[in-house]
Amino acid sequence: MLTIDDIRAVPLFSTLPDHELETLANTSADLHLCAGEYAVHEGGERALFAVLSGKMEVIKTFDGIERTLGWRLPGTIFGEVPLALSSPFPGAYRAAEPSRVMRIDAQRYYALAAASPEVAVKMGALARERIGGLQSLSAEPPKARVTIVGNRWDTACTSLRQFLARNQISHDWMTPDAPELPARWPGTCPQEADCPALRLVDGTVLNRPATRELARLLGLQTQPRLAEYDTAIIGGGPAGLAAAVYGASEGLRTLVLEREAPGGQAGTSSRIENYLGFPNGVSGDELASRALQQARRLGAEILVTRSVAGIDVEGRRIRLDGGDVVRSRTIILATGVTWRRLAIDGFDRFIGKGIYYGASRSEASATHGLDVHLIGGGNSAGQAALYFANHARKVTLVVRGDSLEKGMSRYLVEQLAAKSNVAVQLRSEVVGAHGDTCLTAIDIRDATSAEVRRHDCGGLFVFIGADAQTDWLPAEIARDGRGYVLTGDDVVKAERWSHTRDPYLLESSMPGVFACGDVRLSPVKRVASAVGEGSMAIAFAHKYLQLDA
């Protein structure tokens, strides 16, 4: 319990009258932290803290790397910058040893400052000093963690760049003939045959590395730490990450298996305008990044570059590529869907060389001054068109239907109409692709006139819907004709449930195996519903674990 003497030992409060000290003692939190525990996380709500004993470490994450910015010793305070700017905490404060910290909430501090102006003056001076320190940090030129050299149309280079971008790893990319390469690549420059070549920030050089090798060297987790988990989540999209956050926060040993990068299909979305709590919209990768940080902070393990080769549902054994086996008491399927492919002559040889399925944000900067085309009339295509309109000279939406309104939200239709460099070709379809080493032109047929015209094309992005890819699942897990996993009542209707109790809402035909998000048979395909189902799956997993105990 806080006492007047505890608070008076803090220089900021040493001149306060006893009645103010007593009020602080009665209204402030008395935090006793073990080494490694946080007083407040980066992004936490504003408050004023004072260190009474021990030692607090000031940390901030830059480009996925945690940096120590300083220390707070007994008698010092922190929280002055968030209070001065009415903003969240720009960094985190973690106990370096057993520590005792008092916490004064924002409203109580403002009342104190009004009653004792000298406190506000001291706080203002300290805030200005520390804001200056933060400004000097932000002025430092960012240092890329990876430098990659490779040709733009090399699919291996494209895959590595996308992998780095989706895992929020900052990187510089240059072509082998870039004039600045000798100045930015220490030593002998890589030869064409060695590309894509990568140099890590510690000087390690890799030639044509596998993504898993690169992930391991960058500190991304690729191996499970335990032999058995309470819940294993297959898929790291919004549904899987939501399940990870709730599972880890509720004390379950939680593992997420992701074959590429966290975020799923939503992670490639250039802008999500209607997600609750983001009035200005949020990009898919930003949403995924926040969810990923949250899940890891709460203790979930996130494995990347790991595919699931199969599941033994009876023994709850998950076989990973490479031969590793993980046991889990419950399994949550959150594998999402994959983009449908177009069967058009010449398409396959240009995949990654000008033709892309989904919106690759990492490719946007390469479309400056070019004319690009998008196939599709849904929200994903509309969001991507708006994003690419900020980079390309012209963006053309190629739509088979006779109206955008039939498949796209009105707000997107209106925003597209307001963009001077966005055009829409209705009742049209792409019927051919041309180029030598990369895509340079496409053929578009007008369904009304049957006329086919050739158009210069600096990039073609395809959004024609998606399907569940669940052929790898065992036969015991029931699916519909398109591969979507049956759950709850649908399992009963399909006569695939043979147990005495009713299946839970998100439970598959195998007890203890749940499905959520786009992979589950449901008419609703939204990021918000996927997040909700991910959290619900954990609630049902808890129920199952109680029965299984």
C-alpha positions as CSV (number, residue, x, y, z in Angstrom):
1,M,0.0,0.0,0.0
2,L,1.3,3.4,-0.9
3,T,2.2,5.8,1.9
4,I,2.8,9.6,2.0
5,D,6.5,8.9,2.6
6,D,6.7,6.7,-0.5
7,I,5.4,9.4,-2.7
8,R,7.3,12.3,-1.1
9,A,10.5,10.4,-2.0
10,V,9.8,11.2,-5.7
11,P,11.3,14.7,-6.4
12,L,8.3,15.8,-8.6
13,F,6.0,15.4,-5.6
14,S,8.4,16.3,-2.8
15,T,6.9,19.9,-2.3
16,L,3.3,18.9,-2.4
17,P,1.2,19.5,0.8
18,D,0.3,16.4,2.9
19,H,-3.4,16.4,1.8
20,E,-2.3,16.1,-1.9
21,L,0.1,13.4,-1.1
22,E,-2.6,11.6,0.9
23,T,-5.0,11.9,-2.1
24,L,-2.3,10.4,-4.4
25,A,-1.7,7.6,-2.0
26,N,-5.4,6.7,-1.9
27,T,-6.0,7.0,-5.7
28,S,-2.8,5.7,-7.3
29,A,-2.0,2.1,-8.2
30,D,0.9,0.4,-6.4
31,L,2.5,-1.9,-9.0
32,H,4.9,-4.6,-7.8
33,L,6.7,-6.0,-10.9
34,C,8.9,-9.0,-11.4
35,A,11.8,-8.8,-13.8
36,G,10.4,-8.9,-17.3
37,E,7.0,-7.6,-16.4
38,Y,5.6,-4.5,-18.1
39,A,4.3,-1.4,-16.4
40,V,2.9,-0.2,-19.7
41,H,3.2,-1.5,-23.3
42,E,4.0,0.5,-26.4
43,G,0.7,2.1,-27.5
44,G,-0.7,1.9,-23.9
45,E,-3.2,4.5,-22.7
46,R,-1.7,7.6,-21.1
47,A,-0.9,7.8,-17.4
48,L,1.8,9.1,-15.1
49,F,4.2,6.6,-13.5
50,A,6.9,7.0,-10.8
51,V,9.5,4.5,-9.9
52,L,9.7,3.8,-6.2
53,S,12.3,1.0,-6.3
54,G,14.1,-1.2,-8.8
55,K,15.0,-0.4,-12.4
56,M,12.7,0.1,-15.4
57,E,13.9,-0.4,-19.0
58,V,12.6,1.9,-21.7
59,I,12.2,0.0,-24.9
60,K,10.7,0.7,-28.4
61,T,10.3,-1.5,-31.4
62,F,11.9,-0.2,-34.6
63,D,11.2,-2.2,-37.8
64,G,10.5,-5.3,-35.7
65,I,13.7,-5.0,-33.6
66,E,13.5,-4.1,-30.0
67,R,15.8,-1.3,-28.9
68,T,16.6,-0.1,-25.4
69,L,16.3,3.7,-25.2
70,G,17.2,4.2,-21.5
71,W,16.4,3.4,-17.9
72,R,14.2,4.8,-15.2
73,L,15.6,4.6,-11.6
74,P,13.9,5.3,-8.2
75,G,12.6,8.8,-8.0
76,T,12.2,9.2,-11.8
77,I,8.9,9.4,-13.7
78,F,7.6,8.3,-17.1
79,G,4.5,9.1,-19.0
80,E,5.0,12.8,-19.4
81,V,5.1,12.6,-23.2
82,P,1.7,10.9,-23.6
83,L,0.2,13.3,-21.1
84,A,1.6,16.3,-22.9
85,L,0.5,15.2,-26.3
86,S,-2.7,13.3,-25.3
87,S,-1.4,10.3,-27.1
88,P,-0.6,6.6,-26.4
89,F,2.8,5.6,-25.1
90,P,5.5,5.8,-27.8
91,G,7.5,3.1,-26.1
92,A,7.2,0.4,-23.4
93,Y,8.5,0.3,-19.9
94,R,9.6,-3.1,-18.5
95,A,11.1,-4.0,-15.2
96,A,14.8,-5.0,-15.5
97,E,14.7,-6.3,-11.9
98,P,12.0,-6.6,-9.2
99,S,10.5,-3.1,-9.1
100,R,7.8,-1.0,-7.5
101,V,6.0,1.6,-9.5
102,M,3.1,3.9,-8.8
103,R,0.6,4.7,-11.5
104,I,-1.5,7.9,-11.5
105,D,-4.3,7.8,-14.1
106,A,-4.7,10.7,-16.5
107,Q,-7.7,12.4,-14.9
108,R,-6.1,12.3,-11.5
109,Y,-2.9,13.9,-12.9
110,Y,-4.8,16.7,-14.6
111,A,-6.6,17.4,-11.3
112,L,-3.2,17.5,-9.5
113,A,-1.7,19.8,-12.1
114,A,-4.6,22.2,-11.8
115,A,-4.2,22.3,-8.0
116,S,-0.4,22.4,-8.0
117,P,0.8,24.4,-11.1
118,E,4.5,23.8,-10.2
119,V,4.0,20.1,-11.0
120,A,2.6,21.0,-14.5
121,V,5.6,23.3,-15.1
122,K,8.1,20.6,-14.2
123,M,6.3,18.0,-16.3
124,G,6.2,20.4,-19.3
125,A,9.9,20.9,-19.1
126,L,10.6,17.2,-18.9
127,A,8.2,16.4,-21.7
128,R,9.9,18.9,-24.0
129,E,13.3,17.4,-23.2
130,R,12.1,13.9,-23.9
131,I,10.1,14.8,-27.0
132,G,13.4,16.3,-28.4
133,G,15.0,12.9,-27.7
134,L,12.3,11.1,-29.6
135,Q,12.6,13.6,-32.5
136,S,16.3,12.9,-32.8
137,L,15.6,9.1,-32.9
138,S,13.0,9.6,-35.7
139,A,15.5,11.7,-37.6
140,E,18.0,8.8,-37.8
141,P,17.9,7.3,-41.3
142,P,16.2,3.9,-41.2
143,K,18.5,1.0,-41.8
144,A,17.1,-1.8,-43.9
145,R,17.5,-5.2,-42.3
146,V,17.9,-6.8,-45.7
147,T,19.4,-5.7,-49.0
148,I,18.2,-7.8,-51.9
149,V,19.6,-7.8,-55.5
150,G,17.6,-9.4,-58.2
151,N,15.8,-8.9,-61.4
152,R,12.3,-7.5,-61.3
153,W,10.8,-10.4,-63.3
154,D,12.7,-13.1,-61.5
155,T,9.9,-15.0,-59.7
156,A,12.3,-16.1,-56.9
157,C,13.2,-12.5,-56.3
158,T,9.5,-11.5,-56.3
159,S,8.6,-14.2,-53.8
160,L,11.4,-13.2,-51.4
161,R,10.4,-9.5,-51.6
162,Q,6.8,-10.4,-50.9
163,F,7.8,-12.6,-48.0
164,L,9.9,-9.8,-46.5
165,A,7.1,-7.2,-47.0
166,R,4.4,-9.4,-45.5
167,N,6.5,-10.1,-42.5
168,Q,7.2,-6.4,-42.0
169,I,11.0,-6.8,-42.6
170,S,12.3,-3.6,-44.1
171,H,14.5,-4.1,-47.1
172,D,16.1,-2.4,-50.0
173,W,15.8,-3.9,-53.5
174,M,18.2,-3.2,-56.4
175,T,18.6,-4.8,-59.8
176,P,22.0,-6.2,-60.7
177,D,22.6,-3.3,-63.2
178,A,21.6,-0.6,-60.7
179,P,24.3,2.2,-60.8
180,E,24.2,2.6,-57.0
181,L,24.9,-1.1,-56.4
182,P,28.7,-0.9,-56.0
183,A,28.3,1.9,-53.4
184,R,25.6,0.1,-51.4
185,W,27.0,-3.5,-51.5
186,P,30.3,-3.9,-49.7
187,G,32.8,-6.1,-51.4
188,T,32.3,-7.9,-54.7
189,C,28.8,-7.3,-56.2
190,P,26.7,-10.4,-56.8
191,Q,26.8,-12.0,-60.2
192,E,23.6,-12.5,-62.2
193,A,23.8,-16.3,-61.6
194,D,23.8,-15.7,-57.8
195,C,20.7,-13.6,-57.8
196,P,18.5,-13.1,-55.9
197,A,21.3,-12.3,-53.5
198,L,20.6,-11.0,-50.0
199,R,22.8,-9.2,-47.5
200,L,21.5,-9.1,-43.9
201,V,22.3,-6.2,-41.6
202,D,24.9,-8.3,-39.8
203,G,26.8,-8.8,-43.0
204,T,25.6,-12.4,-43.8
205,V,25.3,-12.9,-47.6
206,L,22.8,-15.4,-49.0
207,N,22.4,-16.5,-52.6
208,R,19.0,-17.7,-53.7
209,P,18.0,-18.7,-50.1
210,A,14.9,-20.7,-49.2
211,T,12.3,-18.6,-47.4
212,R,12.6,-20.8,-44.2
213,E,16.3,-20.4,-44.1
214,L,15.9,-16.6,-44.5
215,A,13.1,-16.6,-41.8
216,R,15.4,-18.4,-39.3
217,L,18.3,-16.0,-39.9
218,L,16.0,-13.0,-39.4
219,G,14.8,-14.3,-36.1
220,L,11.3,-15.4,-37.2
221,Q,10.1,-18.6,-35.4
222,T,10.0,-21.7,-37.6
223,Q,10.2,-24.5,-35.0
224,P,7.7,-25.3,-32.2
225,R,9.1,-25.0,-28.7
226,L,6.8,-27.5,-27.1
227,A,5.8,-31.1,-28.0
228,E,2.1,-30.5,-27.1
229,Y,-0.2,-27.5,-27.1
230,D,-3.7,-26.9,-25.8
231,T,-4.7,-25.4,-29.2
232,A,-3.0,-25.4,-32.6
233,I,-4.3,-22.9,-35.1
234,I,-3.7,-23.7,-38.7
235,G,-3.6,-20.4,-40.6
236,G,-2.5,-16.9,-39.6
237,G,-5.2,-14.7,-41.2
238,P,-7.6,-12.5,-39.2
239,A,-9.5,-15.6,-37.8
240,G,-6.3,-17.4,-36.8
241,L,-4.7,-14.4,-35.3
242,A,-7.9,-13.6,-33.3
243,A,-7.9,-17.1,-32.0
244,A,-4.3,-16.8,-31.1
245,V,-4.9,-13.6,-29.1
246,Y,-7.8,-15.0,-27.2
247,G,-6.2,-18.4,-26.7
248,A,-3.0,-17.0,-25.3
249,S,-4.7,-14.3,-23.2
250,E,-6.8,-17.0,-21.6
251,G,-3.9,-19.2,-20.6
252,L,-3.9,-21.8,-23.3
253,R,-0.7,-23.1,-24.8
254,T,-1.2,-21.7,-28.2
255,L,0.5,-22.4,-31.5
256,V,-0.2,-20.8,-34.9
257,L,1.1,-22.5,-38.1
258,E,1.4,-20.2,-41.1
259,R,2.9,-21.4,-44.4
260,E,3.7,-17.9,-45.7
261,A,3.2,-14.8,-43.6
262,P,0.6,-13.7,-41.0
263,G,-2.3,-11.7,-42.4
264,G,-3.8,-14.2,-44.8
265,Q,-5.7,-12.8,-47.8
266,A,-6.7,-9.8,-45.8
267,G,-3.0,-9.0,-45.3
268,T,-2.8,-8.2,-49.0
269,S,-5.7,-5.8,-48.9
270,S,-4.6,-2.3,-49.7
271,R,-7.4,-0.7,-47.6
272,I,-10.2,-1.9,-45.4
273,E,-12.6,1.0,-45.0
274,N,-15.4,-0.6,-42.9
275,Y,-13.5,-2.3,-40.1
276,L,-14.8,-1.2,-36.7
277,G,-12.6,1.2,-34.8
278,F,-10.6,2.5,-37.8
279,P,-12.6,5.6,-39.0
280,N,-9.9,6.4,-41.6
281,G,-9.6,2.8,-42.8
282,V,-6.7,0.4,-42.3
283,S,-4.5,-1.6,-44.6
284,G,-4.6,-5.3,-44.3
285,D,-0.9,-5.6,-43.5
286,E,-1.2,-2.9,-40.7
287,L,-4.2,-4.8,-39.2
288,A,-2.3,-8.1,-39.4
289,S,0.9,-6.5,-37.9
290,R,-1.0,-5.2,-34.9
291,A,-2.7,-8.5,-34.3
292,L,0.6,-10.3,-34.7
293,Q,2.3,-8.1,-32.1
294,Q,-0.7,-8.6,-29.7
295,A,-0.7,-12.4,-30.1
296,R,3.1,-12.6,-29.5
297,R,3.0,-10.3,-26.5
298,L,0.3,-12.5,-24.9
299,G,2.5,-15.6,-25.4
300,A,1.3,-17.3,-28.6
301,E,3.9,-19.0,-30.7
302,I,3.7,-18.0,-34.4
303,L,5.5,-20.3,-36.8
304,V,6.0,-19.0,-40.4
305,T,7.1,-20.9,-43.5
306,R,5.5,-24.1,-42.1
307,S,2.9,-26.1,-44.1
308,V,0.8,-28.8,-42.6
309,A,1.2,-32.1,-44.4
310,G,-1.6,-33.9,-42.6
311,I,-3.6,-34.3,-39.5
312,D,-4.2,-37.5,-37.4
313,V,-7.5,-36.4,-35.9
314,E,-7.8,-39.3,-33.5
315,G,-4.4,-38.7,-31.9
316,R,-4.5,-34.9,-32.5
317,R,-1.1,-35.1,-34.2
318,I,-0.2,-32.5,-36.8
319,R,2.4,-33.5,-39.3
320,L,4.4,-30.6,-40.7
321,D,6.4,-30.4,-43.8
322,G,9.9,-31.6,-43.1
323,G,8.8,-34.4,-40.8
324,D,8.1,-32.5,-37.6
325,V,5.1,-33.6,-35.6
326,V,3.1,-31.5,-33.1
327,R,0.4,-32.7,-30.7
328,S,-2.5,-30.5,-29.7
329,R,-5.5,-31.2,-27.6
330,T,-7.7,-29.0,-29.9
331,I,-7.2,-27.9,-33.5
332,I,-8.6,-24.7,-35.1
333,L,-8.8,-24.6,-38.9
334,A,-8.4,-21.0,-40.1
335,T,-6.7,-21.6,-43.5
336,G,-8.9,-19.2,-45.3
337,V,-9.2,-19.4,-49.1
338,T,-7.0,-18.9,-52.1
339,W,-7.6,-16.8,-55.2
340,R,-9.2,-18.6,-58.2
341,R,-7.0,-19.0,-61.2
342,L,-7.8,-17.8,-64.7
343,A,-7.5,-20.4,-67.5
344,I,-6.3,-18.0,-70.2
345,D,-3.7,-18.8,-72.8
346,G,-0.3,-17.4,-71.8
347,F,-1.2,-16.5,-68.3
348,D,0.9,-19.1,-66.4
349,R,4.2,-18.0,-67.8
350,F,3.6,-14.4,-66.6
351,I,2.7,-15.2,-63.0
352,G,5.0,-13.1,-60.9
353,K,6.2,-11.4,-64.1
354,G,3.5,-8.9,-64.5
355,I,0.4,-11.0,-63.5
356,Y,-0.5,-11.3,-59.9
357,Y,-3.4,-12.8,-58.0
358,G,-4.5,-10.4,-55.3
359,A,-3.1,-7.0,-54.6
360,S,0.6,-7.1,-54.0
361,R,1.4,-3.8,-52.1
362,S,5.1,-4.5,-52.7
363,E,4.6,-4.2,-56.4
364,A,2.8,-0.8,-56.3
365,S,5.9,1.3,-56.3
366,A,7.0,-0.4,-59.5
367,T,3.9,0.7,-61.4
368,H,4.8,4.5,-61.5
369,G,4.0,5.9,-64.9
370,L,2.5,2.6,-66.1
371,D,-1.0,1.6,-67.1
372,V,-2.2,-1.3,-65.0
373,H,-5.4,-3.4,-65.2
374,L,-7.4,-5.2,-62.5
375,I,-9.9,-8.0,-63.2
376,G,-12.9,-8.2,-60.9
377,G,-15.9,-6.2,-59.7
378,G,-15.9,-6.9,-55.9
379,N,-14.7,-4.9,-52.9
380,S,-11.2,-6.3,-53.1
381,A,-10.7,-5.1,-56.6
382,G,-12.2,-1.7,-55.8
383,Q,-9.9,-1.3,-52.8
384,A,-6.8,-2.3,-54.9
385,A,-7.8,0.1,-57.7
386,L,-7.9,3.0,-55.3
387,Y,-4.5,2.1,-53.9
388,F,-2.8,1.6,-57.3
389,A,-4.3,4.9,-58.5
390,N,-1.9,6.6,-56.2
391,H,1.1,5.0,-58.1
392,A,0.2,4.1,-61.7
393,R,-0.5,6.5,-64.5
394,K,-3.9,4.8,-65.2
395,V,-5.8,2.0,-63.6
396,T,-8.5,0.1,-65.5
397,L,-11.0,-2.3,-63.9
398,V,-12.1,-5.0,-66.3
399,V,-15.5,-6.3,-65.2
400,R,-17.6,-9.0,-66.8
401,G,-20.9,-7.7,-65.4
402,D,-22.8,-4.7,-66.6
403,S,-22.6,-2.7,-63.3
404,L,-20.1,-2.2,-60.5
405,E,-22.9,-1.7,-58.0
406,K,-23.9,-5.4,-58.2
407,G,-20.7,-6.6,-56.5
408,M,-19.1,-3.5,-54.9
409,S,-20.0,-1.4,-51.9
410,R,-21.4,2.0,-52.8
411,Y,-18.7,4.0,-51.0
412,L,-16.1,2.3,-53.2
413,V,-18.0,2.9,-56.4
414,E,-18.2,6.6,-55.5
415,Q,-14.5,6.9,-54.6
416,L,-13.5,5.2,-57.8
417,A,-15.7,7.6,-59.8
418,A,-13.9,10.5,-58.2
419,K,-10.5,9.3,-59.3
420,S,-9.5,10.8,-62.7
421,N,-7.0,8.1,-63.5
422,V,-9.4,5.1,-62.9
423,A,-11.4,3.7,-65.7
424,V,-14.0,0.9,-65.7
425,Q,-14.6,-1.4,-68.7
426,L,-17.9,-3.2,-68.1
427,R,-19.1,-6.3,-70.0
428,S,-15.5,-7.1,-70.8
429,E,-12.9,-9.9,-70.1
430,V,-9.2,-10.5,-70.6
431,V,-8.6,-13.2,-73.2
432,G,-4.9,-13.0,-73.9
433,A,-1.5,-12.0,-72.4
434,H,1.6,-11.1,-74.4
435,G,5.3,-10.3,-73.8
436,D,8.7,-11.8,-73.9
437,T,10.3,-11.9,-70.5
438,C,7.4,-10.1,-68.8
439,L,3.9,-9.0,-69.4
440,T,3.7,-6.0,-71.8
441,A,0.2,-6.3,-73.2
442,I,-3.2,-7.9,-72.8
443,D,-6.2,-8.6,-75.1
444,I,-9.6,-7.5,-73.8
445,R,-12.8,-8.6,-75.5
446,D,-16.0,-6.5,-75.4
447,A,-18.9,-8.9,-74.8
448,T,-21.4,-6.5,-76.5
449,S,-19.5,-6.1,-79.8
450,A,-17.3,-9.2,-79.6
451,E,-14.4,-6.9,-80.6
452,V,-10.9,-7.8,-79.2
453,R,-8.5,-5.0,-78.6
454,R,-4.9,-5.1,-77.4
455,H,-3.8,-2.8,-74.6
456,D,-0.4,-1.9,-73.2
457,C,-0.2,-3.3,-69.7
458,G,2.4,-2.7,-67.0
459,G,0.7,-5.0,-64.5
460,L,-2.4,-7.2,-64.3
461,F,-4.0,-8.0,-60.9
462,V,-6.7,-10.6,-60.6
463,F,-9.6,-10.6,-58.2
464,I,-12.2,-13.2,-59.3
465,G,-13.1,-14.8,-56.0
466,A,-11.6,-17.5,-54.0
467,D,-12.1,-21.2,-53.0
468,A,-11.2,-23.3,-50.0
469,Q,-8.1,-25.5,-50.5
470,T,-8.9,-28.3,-48.1
471,D,-8.0,-31.5,-50.1
472,W,-5.2,-32.2,-47.5
473,L,-7.7,-32.6,-44.7
474,P,-8.6,-36.2,-43.6
475,A,-11.9,-37.7,-44.7
476,E,-13.2,-37.6,-41.1
477,I,-13.6,-33.8,-41.4
478,A,-16.7,-33.2,-43.5
479,R,-16.7,-30.6,-46.3
480,D,-19.1,-29.4,-49.0
481,G,-18.5,-29.8,-52.7
482,R,-16.3,-26.7,-52.9
483,G,-14.1,-27.7,-50.0
484,Y,-15.6,-25.5,-47.2
485,V,-15.6,-27.2,-43.8
486,L,-19.0,-28.1,-42.3
487,T,-19.6,-27.0,-38.7
488,G,-22.4,-27.1,-36.1
489,D,-25.9,-27.8,-37.5
490,D,-24.5,-28.4,-41.0
491,V,-22.6,-31.4,-39.7
492,V,-25.8,-32.8,-38.2
493,K,-27.8,-32.1,-41.4
494,A,-25.1,-33.9,-43.4
495,E,-25.4,-36.9,-41.0
496,R,-21.7,-36.7,-40.2
497,W,-22.1,-36.4,-36.4
498,S,-22.2,-39.6,-34.4
499,H,-21.6,-38.5,-30.8
500,T,-24.0,-38.2,-27.9
501,R,-23.8,-34.4,-27.5
502,D,-24.6,-31.8,-30.1
503,P,-21.6,-30.2,-31.9
504,Y,-20.6,-26.7,-30.9
505,L,-21.4,-24.0,-33.4
506,L,-17.9,-23.9,-34.9
507,E,-17.1,-27.6,-34.4
508,S,-16.4,-29.8,-37.3
509,S,-17.5,-33.4,-37.7
510,M,-14.5,-34.4,-35.6
511,P,-14.9,-33.4,-31.9
512,G,-12.2,-31.0,-30.8
513,V,-11.5,-29.8,-34.4
514,F,-13.0,-26.3,-35.1
515,A,-13.2,-24.1,-38.2
516,C,-13.5,-20.4,-38.4
517,G,-13.2,-17.6,-41.0
518,D,-13.5,-18.0,-44.7
519,V,-12.7,-21.8,-44.7
520,R,-15.9,-22.5,-42.8
521,L,-19.1,-23.0,-44.8
522,S,-20.9,-19.7,-44.3
523,P,-22.5,-17.0,-46.5
524,V,-20.6,-14.2,-44.6
525,K,-17.1,-13.5,-45.7
526,R,-15.8,-10.4,-43.9
527,V,-12.7,-9.6,-41.9
528,A,-14.9,-8.7,-38.9
529,S,-16.8,-11.9,-38.9
530,A,-13.5,-13.9,-39.2
531,V,-12.2,-12.1,-36.1
532,G,-15.4,-12.8,-34.3
533,E,-15.3,-16.5,-35.2
534,G,-11.7,-16.8,-34.2
535,S,-12.5,-15.6,-30.7
536,M,-15.6,-17.8,-30.5
537,A,-13.5,-20.9,-31.5
538,I,-11.4,-20.4,-28.4
539,A,-14.5,-20.3,-26.3
540,F,-15.7,-23.6,-27.8
541,A,-12.2,-25.1,-27.4
542,H,-12.3,-24.3,-23.7
543,K,-15.6,-26.1,-23.4
544,Y,-14.2,-29.1,-25.2
545,L,-11.1,-29.2,-23.0
546,Q,-13.3,-29.2,-19.9
547,L,-15.1,-32.2,-21.3
548,D,-11.9,-33.9,-22.2
549,A,-10.2,-33.2,-18.8
